[in-house]
Amino acid sequence: MKRSLTIGRVAGIPIRLHWSFFLLALLVLASPNGTTGSVALADAIWLIVLFASVTLHELAHSLLARRLGLKVRDIVLLPIGGVSQIEAIDISPAIETKVAAVGPLASIVIGVVLLGAALATGASIWPPALYGGSWLTRVGWLNLLLAGFNLLPALPMDGGRVLRSLLARGHSKLRATQVASVVAFVLGAAMIGYGLKKDYFLVIIGVFVAIGAASEWNSARFQASLTGLTVGAYMHSDATTVPAGVAASEVAAWLAHFPGRALPVVDETGRYQGIVDGGNLAGHIPGLAVGQLADRQAPLLAPEMPLYPHAARAFEQSKRRQLAVVSGGRVVGVLYLQPVATALMQARQQTARLGWS
């Protein structure tokens, strides 16, 4: 997520603070209750404890997702909670249920353990309290509240994801997301209406739920519009290659006549070694072989690979405009960025025209 600050890593997973988190910290510390140093310190500690609990909740999601074979990009902490950014395509309903449910389950376990520890030390655990009494009691109830809130059946919260995964067992993912998003909008509107009368913080949460539901719905429609589009259908199937030992000057002269073209570089057996374009060869030292200047770090694509998000992400990460397509170690074509960008733009335009059908 853009505009976030990395504050650490747990099990190799980056933990980031979104910039808006600092606005929350300023609001808390600048509130009328924070006029004395001791109160401000207590508020700061409470804020740290809150987001430590959120981080543990999100780590439960991320660690299970990784164990199930999904790629976890990072965890981003926001003023209204956290987000585990998990990269997955066509995640099965069973896996989505497990990954979504494990976060609240972790919070429940933490809450019960802390309340049990509070009882063992003689502290009172009833009535529930977040701002007074034993810290064990307060943090215990905080985690139970966190679990309960996340179990609301409203996307993008965990309960909404569980609802969608259950609906997807009998319907398409697009239809399941549509129904779950409608439920989220209704709950978000209810939060906003009630919050305007009782608590403005509920208004913020309601707006977050509504925006998150719209984002999930738009993302599902976008992915549905790209279903079936593969690298093989959009690649330039001319498998012209250049041996690694050819002089770079010869290749540069050829590429100068074909702006934007790229050539996969192969070894003497014809196996892929890298890719070169005019930019790779610009200012080359005379006498160098093209294999010495080839981009060997460029991602490889396969013909059956989905255009989105696999190929699109490969272009984004490599900063290249051309990538080689390889099957069985042999080059079968080159995929250029322009047709991919066009396909994505057309999909977004189609998504914008779709309604709640």
C-alpha positions, -999 to 999 in steps of 0.1 A, spaced: 0 0 0 14 34 -10 23 61 15 32 38 44 62 35 66 79 1 73 84 -3 111 96 -38 112 93 -74 100 78 -105 117 86 -139 101 98 -120 71 65 -102 67 69 -63 65 48 -44 90 39 -9 78 21 21 92 -2 40 69 3 77 69 -32 83 83 -22 64 114 -2 94 125 -33 116 122 -50 93 147 -21 95 171 -22 133 169 -59 133 176 -56 110 206 -27 129 221 -41 163 214 -75 155 228 -88 174 259 -80 143 280 -44 146 271 -36 178 289 -13 162 314 19 143 308 7 112 326 -26 111 308 -9 116 274 15 88 283 -13 65 292 -31 73 259 1 66 240 6 32 257 -31 23 251 -26 32 214 5 10 212 -14 -19 229 -43 -15 205 -22 -18 174 -1 -46 189 -33 -65 192 -43 -56 156 -8 -67 144 -12 -101 161 -46 -105 146 -33 -97 111 -2 -120 116 -26 -149 122 -41 -142 88 -8 -138 71 10 -168 86 -18 -192 78 -21 -178 43 16 -184 37 13 -219 51 -15 -226 27 7 -215 -2 -4 -179 -7 20 -150 -10 18 -124 17 31 -90 6 28 -71 39 6 -60 68 -5 -23 68 -18 -8 100 -46 18 95 -65 40 120 -95 16 118 -75 -16 120 -51 -36 98 -49 -51 64 -30 -83 54 -22 -78 18 -23 -114 4 -17 -120 -33 -40 -147 -46 -60 -155 -77 -92 -176 -76 -86 -185 -39 -109 -214 -31 -139 -207 -7 -124 -232 18 -91 -214 20 -107 -180 22 -128 -192 51 -98 -205 69 -77 -174 64 -105 -150 73 -116 -169 104 -81 -174 119 -77 -137 127 -108 -134 150 -99 -168 164 -65 -156 174 -80 -125 190 -105 -146 210 -77 -169 222 -55 -139 233 -85 -123 250 -95 -154 269 -59 -161 280 -55 -125 293 -89 -125 311 -79 -158 327 -46 -143 338 -65 -113 352 -87 -137 372 -56 -156 385 -41 -124 398 -73 -114 416 -84 -87 391 -121 -81 383 -131 -89 347 -167 -79 349 -183 -56 338 -162 -53 306 -139 -23 308 -114 -8 283 -103 23 302 -101 13 338 -89 -14 360 -63 -41 354 -43 -39 321 -48 -76 317 -86 -71 319 -86 -41 296 -64 -58 269 -84 -90 272 -117 -73 265 -100 -53 238 -91 -84 219 -126 -99 223 -140 -67 210 -116 -67 181 -127 -103 173 -164 -94 175 -161 -63 153 -142 -82 126 -168 -110 126 -195 -86 114 -207 -99 80 -195 -69 61 -167 -68 35 -138 -61 38 -139 -74 74 -133 -110 82 -170 -118 87 -177 -104 53 -150 -126 37 -164 -157 55 -199 -148 43 -186 -144 7 -167 -177 9 -199 -195 21 -219 -179 -7 -193 -189 -33 -198 -226 -25 -231 -224 -45 -226 -193 -67 -198 -176 -87 -173 -155 -68 -187 -124 -86 -222 -131 -74 -210 -140 -39 -190 -107 -37 -221 -88 -50 -243 -102 -22 -217 -98 5 -211 -62 -7 -248 -53 -5 -249 -67 31 -218 -46 39 -234 -14 24 -265 -20 46 -245 -25 77 -223 5 68 -253 27 63 -267 15 97 -234 24 114 -234 58 98 -271 65 108 -266 53 144 -232 70 147 -247 104 137 -269 102 168 -246 84 193 -209 83 183 -191 99 154 -164 72 154 -191 48 142 -196 71 112 -160 67 103 -162 30 106 -194 29 85 -178 50 58 -148 26 58 -171 -4 55 -190 12 26 -158 22 7 -142 -13 14 -173 -30 1 -173 -9 -31 -136 -17 -36 -142 -54 -32 -171 -54 -57 -151 -33 -83 -121 -56 -79 -143 -87 -84 -159 -73 -115 -125 -63 -129 -110 -97 -124 -141 -114 -138 -138 -93 -170 -103 -105 -174 -110 -142 -168 -96 -164 -196 -71 -138 -210 -37 -154 -211 -2 -143 -221 -3 -166 -251 -32 -147 -266 -15 -114 -264 22 -122 -270 41 -115 -302 46 -151 -313 77 -144 -335 103 -164 -316 133 -146 -331 162 -149 -308 199 -139 -308 228 -161 -296 246 -148 -265 280 -146 -284 268 -122 -311 284 -88 -309 263 -62 -291 270 -36 -318 253 -59 -344 222 -63 -323 221 -26 -315 222 -17 -352 193 -42 -359 172 -29 -330 177 7 -341 155 -1 -371 127 -15 -349 120 9 -320 105 -7 -290 114 -43 -301 133 -67 -279 152 -99 -285 155 -129 -262 191 -140 -258 198 -178 -259 228 -200 -253 243 -224 -278 217 -250 -271 189 -225 -277 179 -221 -241 168 -187 -228 195 -166 -211 180 -131 -209 164 -103 -230 178 -71 -246 162 -40 -260 177 -7 -272 180 6 -237 201 -24 -226 225 -18 -254 227 20 -253 263 32 -247 277 -4 -249 314 -10 -248 327 -20 -283 336 -57 -285 311 -69 -258 289 -98 -266 251 -93 -263 249 -120 -237 270 -98 -214 244 -70 -216 212 -91 -215 188 -85 -187 190 -118 -169 168 -107 -140 137 -100 -161 107 -121 -151 99 -150 -174 63 -156 -186 46 -187 -198 19 -188 -225 -8 -202 -202 -1 -175 -175 -31 -152 -168 -27 -117 -182 -38 -103 -148 -24 -101 -123 6 -123 -131 19 -107 -163 8 -72 -153 26 -75 -120 57 -88 -138 58 -56 -159 53 -35 -129 80 -51 -108 106 -53 -136 100 -18 -150 104 -33 -185 82 -29 -215 90 -63 -230 92 -97 -214 101 -131 -229 76 -159 -231 92 -193 -225 78 -229 -226 99 -259 -218 130 -237 -217 125 -225 -252 114 -190 -263 80 -190 -279 75 -152 -281 77 -118 -265 49 -100 -246 49 -63 -249 35 -39 -224 12 -19 -247 -13 -47 -255 -14 -57 -219 -21 -20 -208 -48 -18 -235 -65 -50 -223 -65 -37 -187 -78 -3 -197 -107 -19 -217 -115 -42 -187 -116 -12 -164 -139 7 -188 -162 -24 -190 -162 -26 -152 -172 10 -149 -202 3 -171 -214 -27 -151 -241 -22 -125 -256 -43 -96 -272 -67 -121 
